């Protein structure tokens, strides 16, 4: 085992026809790791295995620097928060929090009592209420206090925002982020929501069919997907086919439709004549009036006809015909200021660093 605070090494198990295969990741104190993936990828099963609810066939788990692979759940010192927060409906807020200590057999001299946590989470005035009388935010604070009273070495969250409306979700996500940063307790968070990952995570693990398909820092995973599945799952608007035409200094020349674009070379495989995919996020497609295109070298600049303009709240999606279809994304106010409309011809600019080459397959 390594010295990481939390470590999962080569974890495998089978549940009926489903199988986790060789999971491997780690996080240190204060870090938040988000497990992303479609339904059935094995995210929740991974949490349950780390918590000790399933017996591993191979691999090891360390929590708080201590190997717990064969330990039962009650000896792993984990705070597990479920989708519905799993508060006991017949207990008051104070009783729910106090029950956390009793059930987990926490140390007899805790750093913070249930009463202390009521004050810390701003819910002392709710001590005598039952869960049915609480708002979603109050339920989350109660569940967090109940988990924290056990003084866990690890927090596990299984899609706690999935049933909430967008406004409540945003509010609770921000509150949770501040709380986790203040405690320094390492956290593994399951979600299928990209915004959850971008707001909360230091690290991201993308799963598919029981396996890790990419893991790394949040910005790196979102900007540089390892394969077409990751690119499409993470919402990259443009995954385009191209052919490598050669190199120009540190750049690869990539023919896409009638355009030849420059991309920063990233690793092996971009050989002249080879077929590649290129991932381009919509927010990296800059649009300008034809007479205002910036001058200078080192960028991709060409004209395109607007095929569609689709408002989407504060953002606006612009579909461009460049000889290939390209999706741009910009603030709705910016689109309005530019007067963007179908049939209009605009100048397009894309930084070569925003083009990420992805091997086929």
C-alpha positions as CSV (number, residue, x, y, z in Angstrom):
1,X,0.0,0.0,0.0
2,X,1.1,3.6,-0.7
3,X,1.0,6.4,1.8
4,X,-2.1,8.0,0.4
5,X,-4.9,8.7,2.8
6,X,-7.3,6.7,0.8
7,X,-6.2,4.0,-1.6
8,X,-8.0,1.5,-3.8
9,X,-5.8,-1.0,-5.6
10,X,-6.8,-3.5,-8.2
11,X,-10.3,-3.8,-6.8
12,X,-12.5,-6.5,-8.4
13,X,-15.7,-8.2,-7.5
14,X,-18.7,-9.8,-9.1
15,X,-22.4,-9.2,-8.4
16,X,-24.6,-11.5,-10.5
17,X,-23.8,-10.6,-14.1
18,X,-22.1,-7.3,-13.1
19,X,-18.3,-7.1,-12.5
20,X,-16.0,-4.4,-11.2
21,X,-12.6,-4.9,-12.9
22,X,-9.3,-3.7,-11.4
23,X,-10.2,-0.3,-10.0
24,X,-7.2,1.7,-9.0
25,X,-7.2,5.3,-7.6
26,X,-6.2,7.2,-4.5
27,X,-6.7,10.5,-2.7
28,X,-5.1,12.4,0.1
29,X,-6.5,14.3,3.0
30,X,-8.8,17.2,2.0
31,X,-9.2,15.9,-1.5
32,X,-12.5,15.3,-3.2
33,X,-12.7,12.6,-5.9
34,X,-15.8,12.3,-8.1
35,X,-16.8,9.0,-9.7
36,X,-18.5,9.8,-13.1
37,X,-20.2,7.5,-15.5
38,X,-23.5,6.4,-17.0
39,X,-26.1,4.3,-15.3
40,X,-24.8,0.8,-14.7
41,X,-21.1,1.9,-14.8
42,X,-20.6,0.6,-11.2
43,X,-20.2,3.9,-9.3
44,X,-22.5,3.0,-6.4
45,X,-21.2,-0.5,-6.2
46,X,-17.7,1.0,-5.9
47,X,-18.8,3.1,-2.9
48,X,-20.4,0.1,-1.3
49,X,-17.3,-2.0,-1.8
50,X,-15.1,0.7,-0.2
51,X,-17.6,0.9,2.7
52,X,-17.3,-2.9,3.1
53,X,-20.8,-3.9,2.0
54,X,-19.4,-6.2,-0.7
55,X,-16.5,-8.6,-0.3
56,X,-13.7,-8.0,-2.8
57,X,-12.4,-10.9,-5.0
58,X,-9.1,-9.2,-5.6
59,X,-7.4,-6.0,-4.6
60,X,-7.0,-3.9,-1.4
61,X,-8.6,-0.9,0.3
62,X,-6.9,1.5,2.7
63,X,-8.8,4.2,4.6
64,X,-7.0,6.7,6.8
65,X,-3.8,5.0,5.8
66,X,-5.0,1.7,7.3
67,X,-5.8,-1.4,5.2
68,X,-9.4,-2.4,5.8
69,X,-9.9,-4.9,2.9
70,X,-11.2,-7.6,5.2
71,X,-12.8,-5.3,7.9
72,X,-16.6,-5.2,8.3
73,X,-18.3,-1.9,7.6
74,X,-18.6,-0.8,11.2
75,X,-14.8,-0.9,11.6
76,X,-13.9,1.1,8.5
77,X,-14.8,4.5,10.0
78,X,-16.7,5.8,6.9
79,X,-19.5,8.4,6.8
80,X,-21.9,7.2,4.1
81,X,-24.6,9.7,2.8
82,X,-27.2,8.3,0.5
83,X,-29.5,9.9,-2.1
84,X,-32.3,10.6,0.3
85,X,-30.0,11.3,3.3
86,X,-31.6,8.3,5.1
87,X,-32.7,10.2,8.1
88,X,-34.9,8.2,10.6
89,X,-38.4,9.7,10.3
90,X,-39.4,8.8,13.9
91,X,-36.4,10.6,15.4
92,X,-35.8,14.3,15.8
93,X,-32.9,16.2,14.3
94,X,-30.9,15.9,17.6
95,X,-31.8,12.2,18.0
96,X,-30.7,11.5,14.4
97,X,-27.3,13.1,15.0
98,X,-26.9,11.4,18.4
99,X,-27.8,8.0,16.8
100,X,-24.9,8.4,14.4
101,X,-22.4,8.2,17.3
102,X,-24.2,5.3,18.9
103,X,-24.5,3.3,15.7
104,X,-20.8,3.8,14.7
105,X,-19.4,3.1,18.2
106,X,-17.5,6.4,18.0
107,X,-14.7,7.2,20.5
108,X,-16.0,7.9,24.0
109,X,-14.5,11.3,24.1
110,X,-15.5,13.0,20.8
111,X,-14.1,16.3,19.7
112,X,-17.6,17.6,19.0
113,X,-20.9,16.5,20.6
114,X,-24.3,16.3,18.8
115,X,-25.1,19.6,20.5
116,X,-21.9,21.2,19.2
117,X,-22.7,20.1,15.6
118,X,-26.2,21.5,15.8
119,X,-24.5,24.9,16.5
120,X,-21.8,24.3,13.8
121,X,-24.4,23.5,11.1
122,X,-26.8,26.3,12.1
123,X,-29.6,23.9,12.9
124,X,-29.8,24.2,16.7
125,X,-33.3,25.7,16.3
126,X,-34.4,22.6,14.5
127,X,-33.3,20.1,17.2
128,X,-36.8,19.0,18.1
129,X,-38.1,18.8,14.5
130,X,-38.6,15.6,12.6
131,X,-37.3,15.0,9.0
132,X,-40.7,15.5,7.4
133,X,-40.7,19.1,8.7
134,X,-37.3,20.0,7.2
135,X,-36.3,21.6,3.9
136,X,-33.8,19.7,1.6
137,X,-31.0,22.0,2.8
138,X,-31.9,21.3,6.5
139,X,-32.0,17.6,5.8
140,X,-28.5,17.7,4.2
141,X,-27.1,19.6,7.2
142,X,-28.6,17.1,9.6
143,X,-27.2,14.2,7.5
144,X,-23.8,15.8,7.4
145,X,-23.8,16.4,11.1
146,X,-24.8,12.8,11.8
147,X,-22.0,11.6,9.6
148,X,-19.4,14.0,11.1
149,X,-20.3,13.1,14.7
150,X,-18.7,9.7,14.1
151,X,-15.4,11.4,13.2
152,X,-15.0,9.5,9.9
153,X,-11.8,9.0,8.1
154,X,-13.7,9.1,4.7
155,X,-16.9,10.6,3.4
156,X,-18.9,8.7,0.7
157,X,-21.7,10.4,-1.1
158,X,-24.1,8.5,-3.4
159,X,-25.8,11.1,-5.7
160,X,-27.3,13.2,-2.8
161,X,-28.6,15.9,-5.2
162,X,-30.3,13.6,-7.8
163,X,-33.9,14.3,-6.7
164,X,-33.5,18.1,-6.2
165,X,-34.6,21.0,-8.4
166,X,-31.8,23.0,-10.1
167,X,-31.9,26.0,-7.7
168,X,-31.8,23.8,-4.5
169,X,-29.1,21.6,-6.1
170,X,-26.8,24.6,-6.8
171,X,-27.3,26.0,-3.2
172,X,-26.7,22.6,-1.5
173,X,-23.7,21.9,-3.7
174,X,-22.0,25.2,-2.7
175,X,-22.8,24.5,1.0
176,X,-21.4,21.0,0.7
177,X,-18.2,22.2,-1.0
178,X,-17.5,24.8,1.8
179,X,-18.2,22.1,4.4
180,X,-15.9,19.5,2.9
181,X,-13.1,22.0,2.5
182,X,-13.4,23.1,6.1
183,X,-13.2,19.6,7.5
184,X,-10.3,18.3,5.4
185,X,-11.9,14.8,5.4
186,X,-11.2,13.0,2.1
187,X,-14.4,12.4,0.1
188,X,-15.6,10.2,-2.7
189,X,-18.7,11.5,-4.5
190,X,-20.8,9.7,-7.0
191,X,-22.7,11.6,-9.6
192,X,-23.6,11.7,-13.3
193,X,-23.8,15.5,-13.3
194,X,-20.8,17.2,-14.9
195,X,-21.4,20.4,-12.9
196,X,-21.1,18.5,-9.7
197,X,-17.7,17.2,-10.8
198,X,-16.4,20.6,-12.0
199,X,-17.5,22.4,-8.8
200,X,-16.6,19.8,-6.2
201,X,-13.8,17.6,-7.5
202,X,-10.0,17.7,-7.2
203,X,-9.9,14.4,-9.1
204,X,-12.3,12.7,-11.5
205,X,-12.6,9.0,-12.2
206,X,-14.7,8.1,-15.3
207,X,-16.2,4.6,-15.2
208,X,-17.8,2.4,-17.9
209,X,-19.1,-1.1,-17.4
210,X,-17.3,-1.7,-14.2
211,X,-13.9,-0.3,-15.3
212,X,-12.0,2.9,-15.0
213,X,-11.6,4.4,-18.4
214,X,-9.8,7.7,-17.4
215,X,-8.7,9.2,-14.1
216,X,-6.8,12.4,-13.3
217,X,-7.2,16.0,-12.2
218,X,-10.6,17.5,-13.0
219,X,-9.4,20.1,-15.5
220,X,-7.1,17.6,-17.2
221,X,-9.9,15.0,-17.7
222,X,-12.4,17.5,-18.9
223,X,-10.0,19.2,-21.3
224,X,-8.2,16.1,-22.5
225,X,-10.5,13.1,-22.7
226,X,-8.7,9.9,-23.3
227,X,-11.1,8.4,-25.9
228,X,-14.3,9.1,-27.8
229,X,-16.5,7.6,-25.0
230,X,-15.1,10.0,-22.4
231,X,-15.3,13.0,-24.7
232,X,-18.9,12.3,-25.5
233,X,-19.9,11.4,-21.9
234,X,-18.3,14.6,-20.6
235,X,-20.3,16.7,-23.0
236,X,-17.6,17.7,-25.5
237,X,-19.8,19.2,-28.2
238,X,-17.4,18.5,-31.1
239,X,-15.7,15.2,-31.7
240,X,-14.6,15.4,-35.3
241,X,-12.8,13.1,-37.7
242,X,-9.6,14.3,-39.3
243,X,-6.5,13.3,-41.2
244,X,-3.0,14.3,-40.1
245,X,-1.4,16.3,-43.0
246,X,2.0,16.8,-41.3
247,X,3.5,19.2,-38.8
248,X,4.2,22.8,-38.4
249,X,6.6,23.4,-35.6
250,X,5.0,22.2,-32.4
251,X,1.6,21.8,-34.1
252,X,0.0,19.0,-36.0
253,X,-1.9,20.0,-39.2
254,X,-5.2,18.2,-39.3
255,X,-7.5,18.2,-42.3
256,X,-11.2,18.4,-41.4
257,X,-13.6,18.9,-44.2
258,X,-12.3,21.7,-46.4
259,X,-10.3,23.2,-43.5
260,X,-6.8,22.4,-42.3
261,X,-6.5,23.2,-38.5
262,X,-3.6,23.4,-36.2
263,X,-3.6,21.3,-33.0
264,X,-0.9,21.1,-30.3
265,X,0.7,17.7,-30.6
266,X,-0.1,15.6,-27.5
267,X,1.7,12.3,-27.4
268,X,2.3,9.6,-30.0
269,X,0.1,8.5,-32.8
270,X,-0.3,11.8,-34.7
271,X,1.7,10.5,-37.7
272,X,1.3,12.0,-41.2
273,X,-1.5,10.2,-43.0
274,X,-3.1,8.8,-39.8
275,X,-6.8,9.2,-39.1
276,X,-7.5,10.9,-35.8
277,X,-10.4,12.3,-33.8
278,X,-10.2,15.9,-32.4
279,X,-12.3,17.0,-29.4
280,X,-13.2,20.7,-29.2
281,X,-15.3,22.2,-26.5
282,X,-18.0,24.7,-27.7
283,X,-16.8,27.4,-25.4
284,X,-13.4,27.4,-27.2
285,X,-15.0,28.3,-30.5
286,X,-14.7,32.1,-30.7
287,X,-17.0,34.0,-33.0
288,X,-16.3,37.5,-34.5
289,X,-17.9,39.8,-37.1
290,X,-16.1,39.3,-40.4
291,X,-14.4,42.7,-40.1
292,X,-13.2,42.2,-36.6
293,X,-11.2,38.9,-36.9
294,X,-8.0,39.3,-34.9
295,X,-4.8,39.2,-36.9
296,X,-1.6,37.4,-36.2
297,X,-0.2,33.9,-36.5
298,X,-0.6,30.8,-34.3
299,X,-4.4,30.3,-34.3
300,X,-7.0,28.7,-36.5
301,X,-9.1,31.3,-38.3
302,X,-11.7,30.8,-41.0
303,X,-15.2,31.8,-42.0
304,X,-18.4,29.8,-41.5
305,X,-22.2,30.2,-42.1
306,X,-24.5,30.0,-39.1
307,X,-26.9,27.1,-39.5
308,X,-28.8,27.5,-36.2
309,X,-28.9,29.6,-33.1
310,X,-30.4,27.8,-30.1
311,X,-30.9,29.7,-26.8
312,X,-30.3,27.6,-23.6
313,X,-30.7,29.9,-20.6
314,X,-27.6,32.0,-20.0
315,X,-25.8,30.2,-22.8
316,X,-26.5,30.0,-26.5
317,X,-25.5,27.2,-28.8
318,X,-24.5,28.2,-32.4
319,X,-24.4,25.5,-35.1
320,X,-21.9,26.4,-37.8
321,X,-21.3,25.1,-41.3
322,X,-17.6,25.2,-41.9
323,X,-17.5,22.4,-44.5
324,X,-18.2,20.3,-41.4
325,X,-20.6,20.9,-38.6
326,X,-19.1,22.8,-35.6
327,X,-20.9,23.6,-32.4
328,X,-20.1,26.8,-30.6
329,X,-21.3,27.9,-27.1
330,X,-21.3,31.5,-25.9
331,X,-23.1,33.7,-23.5
332,X,-26.6,34.6,-24.7
333,X,-25.8,38.3,-24.2
334,X,-22.7,38.0,-26.3
335,X,-24.8,36.3,-29.1
336,X,-27.3,39.1,-28.9
337,X,-24.7,41.8,-29.1
338,X,-23.2,40.1,-32.2
339,X,-26.7,39.8,-33.7
340,X,-26.1,36.2,-34.6
341,X,-28.8,34.7,-36.8
342,X,-29.1,31.7,-39.2
343,X,-27.6,32.4,-42.7
344,X,-25.1,34.9,-41.3
345,X,-21.4,34.5,-42.2
346,X,-19.0,34.9,-39.3
347,X,-15.3,34.6,-38.5
348,X,-14.3,31.7,-36.4
349,X,-11.2,31.5,-34.2
350,X,-10.0,28.5,-32.3
351,X,-6.7,28.3,-30.3
352,X,-4.7,25.2,-31.3
353,X,-4.3,24.4,-27.6
354,X,-8.1,23.9,-27.5
355,X,-8.0,21.1,-30.1
356,X,-7.3,17.8,-28.3
357,X,-6.3,14.8,-30.4
358,X,-8.0,11.5,-29.5
359,X,-7.0,8.1,-30.9
360,X,-9.8,6.3,-32.7
361,X,-11.4,3.3,-31.0
